[in-house]
C-alpha cells in the first residue's frame, strides 16, 4: 500500500508543480499586458521619459553655461572698446 500512497503523492506534487508553472506564466502575461497598456496610456499623454528629460536638462545646462561665458566675453570686449575710445 505504500507504493499506492507514494504514487498519489507524486502525482499530486506534479500537479502542484504544473499549476505553479501555469500561474507564473499567467502572471508574466498579465504583467506584459499591463506594461504595454500603461506605456500606450503614457505615450498618449505625451509624458516625457526620464532619459529624454535628463538629456534635455543637460543640453539646457550646457547652453546656459555657454551663454554666461559669451555674455562675459561680450562685456570684456565692450570694456576694451570703451577704453580704446577714450
ZIJO-V40081 format. One record per run of one state. SS is the DSSP state (a for helix, b for strand, c for the rest). FROM is the first residue (numbers start at 1). TO is the last residue. If there is no record, write none. Layout:
# ZIJO-V40081
ss = (SS;SS)
from = (FROM;FROM)
to = (TO;TO)
This chain:
# ZIJO-V40081
ss = (c;a;c;a;c)
from = (1;2;45;50;86)
to = (1;44;49;85;86)
